């Protein structure tokens, strides 16, 4: 019943079959996956650059006795701060702009907490995976080499 109502609405509104809707959803999923990958690569690039800029500091910390876990935690805390700000701004923006999406949402509210939670969880997992490599690289540095490489050009 609901499927026929959606098909009727889609055909009346756009003049196309519901089969075309499947291709549209597939295209949206592909574009969403690409955008998630680009966001992860961007986050990785920014954090790798931040770690590179602080190489000398991390080398000094390790020479003074910091453990690899402490240096890794330093990088992950920095990433968590950026992630927290990004999630807060993104959720607030989605809540404000969700009003314009009410005509496109079927059987869900644009302010559905399950959708917000799922999206925030997916982006958090993606961010943690993207930050793990710079954090691991920072924690495996030799202090002597890190202090030599960390000199500003």
Buried (B, 14 or more C-beta within 10 A) or exposed (E): EEEEEBBEEBBEEEEEEBEEBEEEEEEEEEEEEEEEEEBBEEBBEBBBEBBEEBBBBBBBBBEEEBEBEEBBBBBBEBBBEBBEEBBEEBBEEBEEEBEEEEEEEEEEEBBEEEBBEEBBEEBBEBBBEBBBEBBEBBBEBEBEEBBEEBEEE
